Amino acid sequence: MYGQGTQTGKGMIYHLDGGYETVQYRQKSHLRLYYNNKSEHFPPHWHNDIEIINVLKGKLVVRCLANSYTIHEGEILIICPTSIHPVFSFFRRWTLLIPS
């Protein structure tokens, strides 16, 4: 049910086609949970899934709909489906994807 992120993002983004991310769910599961323990950055992308990010340590910067959000330890960010968003992560977080 989870994938391990890497500095290049290969563990989080399995398939990116022109900015559209296809989220790979495991059979008989409607959730995708990732634990990231490294700083990593993801290019502007979007998906049809709801994304919930919980920062465990450090901070996270996300740009979405012309706004920039800095999320700190203990805070949660919810990204709506089809919103284009690059992600800049500085340390540990959980990311949960839910099909919309």
Sequence and secondary structure as in RCSB ss.txt:
>XXXX:A:sequence
MYGQGTQTGKGMIYHLDGGYETVQYRQKSHLRLYYNNKSEHFPPHWHNDIEIINVLKGKLVVRCLANSYTIHEGE
ILIICPTSIHPVFSFFRRWTLLIPS
>XXXX:A:secstr
 EEE  TTSTTT SEEETTEEE    TT S EEEEE S EEEEEEB SEEEEEEE SSEEEEEETTEEEEEETT 
EEEE TT  EEEEEES EEEEEEE 
